Amino acid sequence: MLGIHGDNAPMNTAHPAFVWTIAGSDSGGGAGIQADLATIQDLGCHGCSVITTVTAQSSVAVTLVEPVSAAMLMAQLTTLLSDLPPKAIKIGLLADQTQVALLADWIASFKIHYPSVPVIVDPVMVASCGDALAVDNCQDIKSAAKSALDFRPFKGLIELITPNVLELGRLTHSDVSTKAQFAAAALALSQSLDCSVLAKGGDVSFGCTDILADTQTQTNALDTAYKSNGWDLELAEDYLVCRQVRASSELHQNGRFWLASQRVNTRHNHGSGCTLSSAIAAVLAQGFVLQDAVVVAKAYVSQGLSAAIGLGQGPGPLARTGWPNNLSCYAKINLCDGNFISHQISQHLDVMSDLVATDQVRIASAPPQNILSQGFKVLDADLGVYPVVSDLTMLESLLAAGVKTLQLRIKTDISELTSAGLGESVQSRCESGKSKSGETELIGSELEAQIQTAIALGKHFNAQLFINDHWQLAIKHHAFGVHLGQEDLAVADLAAIKAAGLALGISSHSYFELLLAHQCSPSYIALGHIFPTTTKQMPSAPQGLAKLKHYVALLQGHYPLVAIGGIDLDNLAKVKATGVGNIAVVRAITKAKEPVAAFAELSQAWEQCSLSEELAVKHELDAKHE
């Protein structure tokens, strides 16, 4: 069985997170409770089920739908909660409005004691074969297909709802034929239910199972029709409307995004919606933010569709392929109007031109000024231990001691932030010339003088010196590179940085942010913060080692990766064990009595970890050949 990281290691059974699926039973095993439980386990969690409905179903037909009694529904919920409380809940098929009301009342009570447990609703109405599933008092399922359940009792109680094209139209009573109408309906649904919405545009043929036509003539006709409405037949495009997402960066808490993946040419898509929503719940249960859960789950579905095979006469179920670590399976993120980050990422770098060109290796031995056609300067060496300092004296002493990669991070004053056009949320970080860490901030000519001096020192010692944030001054004085946070991408001219021949490093704090960084093709990506840190106020919780291992599995071989945040001698070996190649350190050097000696000690320890790792691999290979 594939394990949590998509390899052949067994699932971690020490204490996996509990994920509930409240849904219907699919006797064919391809969707519903059966698909949910398979997905939840495949992604490293323990699945618990609350069955709402029993269906007589195959890959070609649904012949009977019977809801469980209200007493049975409530008994399942009560019994499970007393012993196996969930870290996340997925709600799928609800048979009738009575079940909607009962479950909404139960969730309201549940949230009093478990307010942070996310609830995901997949508003299932029609099976893959085209037959209706939700019924009104067990009436004829064909006539019931004309109506839709009212999900308004869930208002304010759920974190996300995941309708497809047909379901979105029914829930909002609107025409969603065009891409613009589709997006408007998703936004309206988010407002009416007070939750985030992932509107699934993969069903471009609006409910038909066979998403691609059988003949070239039909394909051309479909392509012309959908392009006229704003759709692209080659892509599976979903629209994510975020609404006050917990634990997310302020940049994305209320953002709107198109998530575009290459369409998988298969008819074997049975249970794709169930799989997506249960995968989102499983990822959320492991501590990831909502945007992360969505992009990971979408990649998981893409993998499952690519490997799906037919079992019966109708559409086959998705394959279970483990945690998605293939970068080409992940969606490209288009930032929509209303987002804090500017559109210049796609405008200047044309990052959306090739949805599958993600296997380009970014780590290479190259001349210092080598710039890829669609990327920034390729670093000619690993960064190793990468000091981040704010003091010129310390910077010079480290350079003189032979440190070859450093970052200068100097605070700015509020006037510069204001002139740059940042919002109040960013301006509030600077007050009375003091940073939140208590450091005095530099202004105007003094700031420029220090940056100019630092750049000159870097050149003198032939080092890779990155300037944090101040990209205009870095360009002006010909720095080696610039390091930008996600907020900085809002105002930085990436085309100008690239044209000036500067290297680019970008910070990320989640899957979602590292994908945004990846779309800029930077020189390296920083992953953090790993452990609690006091050097700056962070919008997100510490990522921890488990998340770092996931990020490394996805990006290793594509970019130099730098772990940052609270790393010191005590935890350095554990960080190295995740497979990350480089670490950025702040306090472990800047707060040391002898910064140069501290750097030397950290570097030696990091190299010893590398040597130990190499020896372990060698012993393992030798043992296999004995």
KEPAVO-506379 format. One record per residue: x, y, z of N, C-alpha, C in turn. Coordinates in steps of 0.02 Angstrom, whole numbers, plus 50000, padded with zeros to 5 digits. Layout:
<nodes>
XYZXYZXYZ
...
</nodes>
This chain:
<nodes>
500424994050000500005000050000500445006250000
500265011249960500635017449959500535021150024
501075024050049501045027450113500905034850107
500995038350160500805045450163501205049750116
501815047750099502225051750055502225049149984
501785044549968501735042149900502245036849882
502625034449931503105029149916502815022549942
503235017549950502995011049971503025009950046
503175015350083503205014650156502495013850183
502405010050236501735009050265501475015450295
500825015950300500515021750331500725022250404
500815028350428500985029350498500365027650540
500415022250578499835019850616499885021550690
500385025750709500465027450780499835030750806
499615035950774498975039150792498765043550734
498505040650680498285044750623497685048950642
497625054650607497055059050619496405055550598
495875056750637495215053850622494835058550574
494615055850519494215059650471493545056050462
493015059750470492345056950461492095058350391
491745053450363491365054550302490635053050318
490215057950306489495057350316489185057250246
489005051350222488825050850151488435044450138
488285043250075487915037250055488375031550036
488105025550040488475019550021488365018049947
488925017149911488905015249840489055007749836
488545003749820488644996549819489144994449765
489274998749716489774997249665490484998649688
490565002049745491225003249774491625008849743
491365012449694491765017549660491685024549688
491145025849724491015032549748490755032149820
490485037749845490185037849911490655035849967
490365032650018490745030550077491355026450058
491275021950010491815017449992492405021349963
492275026049919492815030149890493125034549943
492715037249987492965041650040493455038050086
493255032150109493685028450156494345026450123
494315024450060494925022650024495395028650018
495105034450004495495040549996495805042750062
495405042650114495635044850180496225040650204
496165034050196496715029750216497325030750171
497215031550107497765032450060498175038650076
497855043650105498195049950122498415050150194
498415044450228498735044050293498305045250354
497645045150346497195046250402496775039950415
496395040050470495935034550485495225037050471
494865033450428494195035450409493655032350451
493175036350471492565033950506491965035950463
491445031750463490885033050419490225033650456
489825038450431489135039250452488725038650388
488355033150382487985031850320487305035250322
487175039350271486535042850267486035039150223
486305035550174485885032650123486195026150097
485775021350082486005015250049485765015449977
486225014549931486025014549860486145007749828
485705005749784485824999949740486115002849677
486765002049668487125005949617487675001749585
487755002749521488314999749485488665005249446
489095003349400489435008449360488985011349306
488395008349296487955010649242487275013049265
487085011749328486415013549348486345014049424
485865018149446485635018349516484905016149514
484755010549545484075007849540483645009049601
483955010349659483565011549719483975015549769
483645020349802483975024549853483535024349915
483825022249971483445022050034483825025650089
483545031050116483875034550171483845030250235
484345031050279484295027950344483815032150386
483575029250440483105032850483483465038550519
483085043350542483365048850581483705046250644
483415041150675483695038250735484375035150721
484425031550665485065028350647485595033550630
485395038850595485875044150578486165047350641
485725049050688485955052250749486355047450793
486165041150794486525036150835487245035350810
487335035450744488015034850717488435040850738
488155046750734488525052750752488715052750826
488235051150868488345051250941488855045950962
488775040050935489225034550954489945036050933
490035038550872490705040050848491035045550890
490655050850904490935056650939491185054851009
490865050051040491055048151108491735044651111
491975042151054492595038251055493105040551004
492885042850946493345044550891493195051550864
493305056750903493155063550880493565065450819
493265068750770493605069950706494065076050708
494555075850663494965081750648494695085450587
494265082050549493935085050492493335080750473
492825083950444492215080450424492055082050352
491925076750313491675077550245490945075450243
490515079450213489805077650205489665076750131
489415070950113489255069450044488505068950034
488275063450008487575062549990487115063050051
486645067650047486085068150095485455066850056
485045062250081484495059650041483915064450034
483805068650084483225073050082483335079050128
482845083550127482905089750166482885088450241
482555083150261482535081350332483245079850357
483625076150318484315074750338484745081050340
484635085550294484995091950295484865095650360
484235096050380484055099650441484345096250503
484285089650507484545085950564485305086850571
485645086350515486365086850517486595093950532
486245098950507486425105850522486345107250596
485815104750627485725105750699486285102250738
486475096250715487005092550750487675096250744
487825098850685488465102450675488485108750718
487915112150724487895118150766488085116550838
487835111050863488015108850932488745106450934
488945102750884489625100250880490135105850881
489995111250844490465116850838490575120550903
490105119950950490185123251015490785120351051
490885113851045491435110451079492045109351034
491935109350969492485108150921492475113650867
492585119850887492505125450839493005125450782
493585122250791494105122650740494105116650692
493645111950701493615106150656493265108150591
493615107750535493305109850472492785104850446
492265107550417491725103450387491695105150313
491745100050271491735100750198491105097550171
490735101150129490115098450100490195097550025
490075091450003490045089949931489305088849915
488975093649883488245093349873488045088449818
488135081949831488015076749781487275076649762
487145076749698486455076449674486345071249621
486875070049579486805065549523487405060949521
487295054549509487845049749503488195050549436
488785047549430489175048049368488785045349308
488355040549320487965037649265487395042149244
487265047549282486735052249264486105051649304
486045046549346485445045649386485475050049449
484895052449469484855056649529484965052349591
485235055549643485365052049706484955054949764
484925061549769484535064549822483795064049805
483395061649852482685060749838482275064249892
481665065949874481215069249921480705064049946
480815062050009480365057050040480335050649999
480905048849969480975042549932480515042249870
480335047949842479935047949781480375045849723
480075045349665480425043149606481055047349594
481625044049587482255047649582482315051649517
481975049549465482015053249402481675060049408
481095060249439480745066649447481105071049497
481435067949545481795071749596482395075349567
482635073149509483215076349479483085083549460
482445085449455482275092249436482325097049495
482365094449554482405098749613483095098149644
483225102349693483865102249728483745103449801
484175100549842484125101649914484305108849931
484045111349985484195118050009484725117450064
485325119950049485885119350096485965125450141
485475129950140485525135950182485555134550256
485275129050281485355127550353486095126850374
486545125650326487265125050342487615131750344
487245137250333487565143850331487955145250395
488585147050387489005148750444489275142850483
489095136750462489305130750499489845126750464
489955128050400490425124150361490995128550336
491545125350319492125129050293492135129450217
491875124150184491945123850112491375119750083
491145121750024490665117849985490965116949915
490865111049885491215109349822490735107249766
490325111749741489855109849688490195109349620
489945104749578490155104849508489715109649469
489805109849403489445114749363488685114049371
488435107949364487715106749369487455108549439
487815106449490487605107749559487625115249575
488135118749549488185125949562487585129649532
487385127649471486805130849440486175129649479
486085123549505485485121949543485485125549611
486055125749643486095128849710485975136349708
486175139549653486105146849647485535148849602
485185143849573484625145149527484835150049472
485435148749444485695153349395485985149649335
486055153349280486365150649220487125151149229
487475145449221488205145349229488535143049165
488245144849108488515142549043489185145549027
489295151749046489935154949032490385154849093
491015155749080491505155649134491375161449183
491175167249157491035172949199490425171649243
489905168449215489315166749255489485161649308
489905156949291490135151849338490475154949398
490935159649385491295163049439490825167249481
490365170749449489885174949486489435170749530
489235164849506488805160449546489185157749606
489825156149597490235153749653490295159049706
490405165149686490465170649734489805171749771
489255171349734488595172149765488455166549815
488655160349799488555154749845488975155649908
489585158149900490015159449957489695164450005
489395169549977489075174650018488445172050051
488065167950015487425165550042487525160450097
488055156350092488185151150143488725153150193
489035159050182489555161550227490115156450234
490375154050178490915149150179491315149850115
491875146350112492265146050050491925141350001
492075142349937491775138349884492315136049836
492325129549821492725126949766492245124749712
492155128849662491695127249607492095123349555
491885117149541492255112549499492035113349426
492505115549385492345116549314492565110849270
492755105249300492995099649260492455096649216
491825097249236491265094649196491075099649143
491515100849096491385106049046490805104449001
490615098048998490025096348958489395096349001
489445099749059488875101149102488455095049118
488805090249151488445084449178488535078149139
488805078349078488915072349039489515068449066
489465061949065490005057749090490595057749043
490475057148979491015057048930491215064148914
491745066548947491915073648943492255075448878
492535070548843492835071948778492455068248724
492345071648668491955068648614492335063048581
491955058548547492265052648516492585054248449
492355059348415492625060748349492945067648348
493395068648299493735075048294493235080648279
492725079148239492235084248222491875086648284
491655081848326491315083748388491785087548434
492415085448436492905088848479492985096148458
493045097248393493125104048368492515108248383
491925105248377491305108948391491265110848464
491425105948507491425107448578491935112848596
492535112248567493065117048582492845124048563
492545124848505492315131348482491775134048528
491305129648548490745131848591490995134248659
491445130448688491665132248755492135138148756
492545138748705492975144648702492565151048695
492005150548661491575156348653491275158448720
491235153748766490975155248833491535156248884
492155156448861492715157748906493065151548932
492805145548914493105139448939493635136848890
494095132848915494605129648875494515122148883
494365118748828494215111648830494815107448853
495415110248845496015106548863496165106748939
495815111148974495965112149045495385110149089
495545107949149495045107049202495145113049249
494685117749247494755123949284494245124349340
494495125149400494065125949459494145133149485
493615135549518493625142449544493575142049620
494095144549654494115144449727493965151349754
493435151849793493255157949827493385156949901
493885160449928494055159849999493665164850040
493435162650098493055167050141493295166150213
493695170950236493945171150304494255164350323
494735162250283495055155750294495505156150356
495385151550403495775151450465496505149550452
496955152550490497675150950490498005152350423
497675155950379497955157550314498275164450316
498745165550270499045172150263498495177250247
498595183350271498115188650257498035189750182
498545188150144498515188950072497965184850040
497835179050070497405174050037496765172450076
496665175350134496095173550175495435174450139
495395179550097494775180950060494905181549985
495415178049962495595178449891495155174249846
495215175449781494855171549731495355169349678
495325163049660495845160049617495545155049568
495805155249507495675149849459496235144749466
496055138449471496535133049477496485128849413
496995129149371496965125949305497435119949301
497155114249283497545108149272497425105549202
497915101849176497815098749111497255093449118
496775093649073496235088849076496485081749061
496255076949099496445069949089495925066749042
496165064048987495715061248936495505054148957
494995053748998494745047249021494005047749036
493655042149027492955041849048492895038749117
493445036349144493435032849209493515037949266
492965041549279492965046849329492455045749384
492245039449393491735037949443491995039549513
491645043749549491835045449617492345051049622
492445054849568492945060149569492765065649619
492125067449622491915072549670491975070249742
491785063949754491855061149822492585060949842
493005058849795493715058349809494015065149824
493835070149785494095076949796493925079549865
493295079149883493075082049948493365078250007
493405071650002493685067750058494435068850062
494765069850005495485071350005495605078150038
495185083050024495245089550057495185088750132
494695084850155494615083750227495215080250257
495495075350222496075071750248496685076150254
496785080650206497365085250210497255090350264
496645092950270496495097750324496605094550393
496435088250400496495084850464497225084350486
497685085050439498395084650455498715091450465
498295096550474498535103050494498685107950438
498525106250376498645110850321498065115850316
498205121750289497685126850280497245124850221
496675128150215496175126250164496455126650094
496805132050077497075132550009497555126849993
497955124850043498395119150033498005112750020
497485111650060497085105650054496775105149985
496555110849958496235110949892496725109049838
497325112149838497795110749783498075103649788
498185101149849498425094249857497885089349833
497265090549854496715086049835496595086149760
496645091949730496555092349657497105088549621
497725088849647498275085049618498155077549627
497885075749686497745068649700497225065949651
496715069949636496205067849588496505067249518
496935071949499497255071649433497655065149426
498035063449479498405057149478497935051249472
497395051349511496915045849511496575044849445
496425050349410496115049949344496605047149293
497235049149299497745046949251497855039349255
497775036649315497905029449325497265025349329
496685028449318496045024949324495935019849268
495595014449285495425009349235494685007449243
494405004749191493705002549194493644995749229
493124994949268492994988649303492344985449278
491824989449274491194986949248491084989649177
490444990049159490274992349091490284999949086
490225003349144490205010649144490875013649164
490865019949183491485023349205491795019849265
492445018949263492795015749319492975020849373
493165018449432493345022949488494055025549481
494205030849517494875033649519495355028749553
495975028749531496495024749564496725028349627
496955024549677497225027449739497985027149733
498295032949727498995033249707499445036349760
499195037449820499605040349873499675047849868
500025050649916500105057949920500435060549857
500155065549824500425067849759501075071749766
501615068849740502275072049743502545073749674
502125073149623502325074849555502085081949540
502565086449532502395093549524501945094849464
502005090649412501595091649352500855090349364
500695086849419499985085549435499645091449469
500035096149491499755101749529499495107249483
498965110549505498655115749464499075122049463
499015125649408499275132449404498755137149434
498995142149470498555146649506498515153349470
497925155249448497805161849419497495166249472
497805171949483497555176649534497025181149503
496445181549536495885185349509495845192249538
495455196449507495345203249533495115202849605
495395207449646495215207449716495745204249759
496235200649727496785197849765497305203249778
497665202349833498175207249853498775207049806
498955200849783499535200249740499355202549670
499815206149638499675208849572499685203449518
499445205449459499425200749403500095200349366
500585204149389501195204549350501565197949347
501435193349393501775186849391501635183549324
500995183249305500825180049242500955184649183
500875191249193500965195849137501695196249114
502155196549163502855197549146503225191049132
503035185649165503425179549159503075174249117
502445175549097502075170849055502075163849085
501925163649151501965157349187501415152449168
500885154949136500345150449119500415147449049
500965148849015501015146748946501095139248937
501355135848988501465128748982501285125249046
500685122349048500435119549110500805113349133
501155110049089501475103849108502235104249108
502515110049093503245110649091503515112149161
503425107349206503635108349275504205103849295
504465100049248505005095449264505685098449250
505705104949237506335108249222506755108649286
507345105849284507775105649343508095112449353
508035115149413508295121749428508985121549461
509195115849487509845115349518510345113349465
510825117549451511305116049398511945119849410
512485117149383513115120749384513095125449325
513115131949337513035136749283513435142949298
513615146749246513955153149257513525157749298
513825162249338513435166449384512875170349351
512955172349288512445176449256511985172349210
512005165749216511585161649174510855162349195
510415164549151509705165249166509315161049116
508885156749141508475152649097507965157049061
507725154549005507275158548964506645160549001
506405156249046505795157849083505925158049158
506535158849179506675158749250507235163449269
507365163649334507885167949360508555164249362
509065167849381509745165149382509775158449418
510125153749389510215147149419510835147449464
510745145649527511305145849574511815140549556
512465142349562512985137749541513215133249598
512895133849656513085129449713512515129449763
512505124049803512025123949857512185129449907
511675131749942511775137249989512075134850055
511935128650074512185126050138511865129650196
512265131950243512025136050298512025143250275
511455146350276511325152750243511145157950296
511635162050318511495166950371511065172850346
510595174950388510185180850374510345185950429
510635191550410510865196450460510605203450442
510625207850491510395214750480510935219850495
511535217450515512065221850538512655221450490
512905227250467513445227350419514105224650447
514225226050510514835223650542514845216050543
514275213150563514225205850565514265203050494
513955206350447513975204150377514695203850353
515085209050366515775209350342516195203950376
516095202750441516495197750476516355190750449
515725189350432515555182850403515845182150333
515815187450293516115187150226516865186050230
517185189650276517915188950284518105181950306
517645178650341517775171750365517645166550311
517415168750252517315164050197516615161950183
516115164950215515415163350201515245165550131
514955161250091514845162650020514125164450002
513655163250046512965165050033512665168250095
512425174350090512125177950146511525181950122
511125184150171510565188650157510595194450205
510505200450177510455206450218509715208250224
509475208050286508765209650298508735215750344
508585221450314508555227750351507835230150352
507615232350410506925234950416506865241550380
506255243050357506115249450324505645253550366
505565259750347505115264150384504425264150351
503945266850386503245266750363503145270950300
503545276450292503455280750234503615277050170
504125272650172504295268750112503745263850095
503455260750147502905256150135502315259650105
502185265850129501615269650103501725271450030
502345273850014502475275749945502455269849898
502585263849925502575257849883501865255649868
501375258549904500685256949890500415250949927
500725249149984500465243550022499875245650064
499465240850082498865242150121499005243150195
498485244650232498565246050303498815240050342
498645233950320498855228050357499605227450357
499935229750303500665229450300500965235550335
500655241350326500905247350357500915246750433
500425243250461500365242650533500945239050565
501365235750524501935232150552502485237050573
502445243250552502955248150569502645254050605
502865255550664502605261150703503175264550739
503185271250735503665275350773504385273350760
504545271250699505235269550683505485263250716
505045259150743505255252950776504915247050743
505275241650737504975235450713504665231950772
504255226750759503925223050813504425219250855
505035218050827505545214850867505945219850908
505765226350902506095231550941506695234650907
506865232450846507445235050812507295241850782
507785246450783507705252950752507705252050677
507245255450643507195254750571507545260450536
507805258950477508185263750438507725267250388
507915273350370507515277150323507965280150270
507665281350211507965285250158508685283750140
509095289050141509795288550118510205283850161
510055283550226510435279050270510325271750249
509705270150233509545263350209509925261750145
509905266450097510235265350034510995264550043
511275268550087511995268250098512205261450125
511805258850172511975252350201511915246750149
511385247050108511295241950057511845242350005
512035248449985512575249349937513235246549964
513375247950027513975245450059513975237850061
513395234950080513345227650085513465224450017
513175227249964513265224449897514005224749876
514325230249892515035230949876515445225749913
515275224549977515625219450016515525212549986
514925211149965514785204649935515195203549873
515255208649831515655208049770516395207249787
516635211049837517335210749857517535203649878
517085200349914517235193649939516955188149894
516715190149834516465185349784515935180749814
515445183849847514915180049881514245181249848
513775176649862513085177349839512685181049892
512635187649885512285191649935511595193449910
511085191349949510385192949933510155198749977
509805203449945509505209149980508775207549992
508555207750055507865206350071507425212450057
506885211450020506355216450008506545222049960
507115225249970507265231549936507525230349865
507075228149822507265226149755507495231949712
507195237949722507395243749681508125245449694
508325245549759509015247149776509485241549755
509235235349758509645229749736509795230249662
509295232249622509405233249550509885239049538
509755244549573510145250649563510895249549576
511045245649628511745244749647512015237849627
511645234349583511895228149551512045222649602
511555221049643511635215649691511665208949655
511895203849692511875197049664511155194649660
510765195849713510075193249713509615196949760
508975195349755508455198349797508055192649828
507855193549891507405188749923506745192349938
506195189349916505535192349924505075187749963
504665190750007504125187150038503515187249992
503005183550011502395183449969502095190349963
502115194350017501845201150015502235205449965
502895204349962503315208449919503165207349845
502885201449829502705200149759502165204849735
501815208049782501275212649764501545218949731
502155220949749502405227449725503055226749687
503365220949688504005220149654503905219349579
504335222449540504335221749467504795215849450
504495209949444504905203949433505255204149366
504945207249316505265207749250505895212049255
505865217449294506445221749302507005218149340
506815214349391507315210449429507655205349383
507245202049343507515197049297507965200249244
507735205949216508125209349163508795211749190
508815213449254509435215849284509925210249299
509715204049289510155198349299510225196149370
509755198149414509795196349484509505189449497
509785185849545509475179749569508875181549611
508405176749619507805178049658507655172349705
507575173849768507335169049817506655171249841
506195166549853505515168149874505335164049936
505035167249985504795163850045504125160450031
503995154950065503345151650062503185148650130
502535148350145502325145850210501795140350203
501715137750143501185132850131501265129950061
500895124550046500885121949978500665127249928
500145130849946499865135849901500385141149884
500745143549935501245148749924501855146149887
502045139849899502625137249862502455136149789
501805134749775501605134249704501615141049671
501405146249707501455153049681502185154949669
502625152949715503335154249706503605150449645
503405144249639503625140149582503435143249515
502865146449512502635149549450503065155449430
503475157949475503945163349458504625160649436
504735154049440505375150949424505955154449458
505955154849524506485158349560507135154349562
507645157349592508285153949599508265148949656
507895150449708507785145649763507115147349796
506865142549835506245143549873506385142149946
506195146749988506265145950061505625143050089
505695138150133505125134550162505115135850237
504585138550263504575139850335503915143050355
503915145850417504435144550466504325137650497
504885134050508504835127150529504675126550603
505035130550643504935130550716504725137550737
504465138350798504285145050822504885149750819
504765155950800505295160850794505075167550821
505535171350847505375177950875505665183550833
505995181850777506325187050738505825191450699
505235188850686504725192850653504045189650667
503515193750663502845191150674502605187550612
502405181250620502215177050564501455176350560
501175176450499500445175750491500205168550499
500665163850493500485156750495500805153350554
500555147350570500835143350624501485140150600
501925138050645502525134450624502345128450581
502725127350527502555122050480502725115150509
503275114750547503455108250576503815103750525
504105098450551504515094050510504115089750461
503515087650481503105083450437502915087150373
502705093450380502535097450321503155098750279
503715100250312504335101450275504505095450232
504415089450259504575083450221504125082850159
503495084750166503045084850108503295089750055
503465095850076503685100950029504315098749992
504785095750029505405093449998505265087849947
504815083349964504645077849919504365080549853
504015086149856503715089049795504225092949754
504655096749786505075101549750505805099349741
506015094149777506715092149773506895090249702
507455092749677507645091549608507425096949561
506975101349584506745106949543507085113549564
507195114449628507495120649654507945118949713
508445123249726508755123049793508215125049844
508155121149896507645122349947507985124350012
507705129350045507995132050105507475131850161
507615127950214507185128050273507385133850317
506905137250346507045143150388506555143450446
506785146250500506345147450557506505143350618
506865146350665506995143050729507485137350726
507885136950673508355131450665509005132950703
509245128150742509865128950779510205122050787
510735121850826511095115550834510675109950863
510185111750905509785106750939509315102950891
509065106350839508585103150795508845102150724
509465104150712509745103950645509725097050613
509895091850651509905085050624509205082850602
508695084750640508015082950623507795086350558
508015092550550507855096150488508195092650429
508825090750438509195087450384508855080950364
508565077550412508245071050399507645071650352
507365077550343506795078450297507025078350225
507675078950213507925079050145508065085950117
507915091150155508035097950131508795099150126
509005102750074509715103450061510055109250095
509665114150118509965120350144509555123050201
509875126850245509515130050300509715137450305
509235141650318509355148650333509305149550408
509785153050438509805153950510509855161350526
509495163250578509495170250599509765170650670
509345168950719509545169650789510155165450808
510205159550778510765155150796511445158350781
511435163350737512055167050722512045174050751
511495177750739511485184750760511475185650835
511215180750872511185181250945511765177750979
512215174850939512785171250968513315176350990
513705174551042514245178851065514775179651011
514905174250975515395174350920515045171950856
514755176450817514375174350758514775170150709
515415171950698515825168150651515925160950676
516065160350740516155153650770515505149750768
514945153150779514285149850777514145147250707
514315151350656514215149050587514635142950572
515265143050594515715137350582515455131050615
515195131750675514925125850711514315123150676
513865127650654513265125450619513445122050553
513915124950516514115122150452514415115250460
514835114450512515145108050524514615102750541
514145104750583513605100150603513185098250542
513045103050498512645101750438513005096950391
513655097950383514055093550341514095086450370
514145086050435514175079450467513515075750457
512965079450460512315076350447512295073650375
512575077550329512585075350259513005069150251
513585069050285514025063250281513695057050311
513365057950368513015052350399512475049650354
512125054250321511595052250275511875048150216
512435050550189512745047050133512975040050153
513275039650213513505033150237512925028250247
512365030950274511775026650285511515023950219
511495028150167511265025950101511745020750072
512405021950081512895017250056512825010350090
512745010450156512655004150192512025000450168
511495004350155510865001350132510954998050064
511315001550019511434998749952511884992549955
512394992949998512844987250006512474981150031
512004982350078511624976850107511174973550055
510914977450009510474974749957510854970449908
511504971849899511894968149850512274962249880
512204961349945512544955649977512144949249967
</nodes>
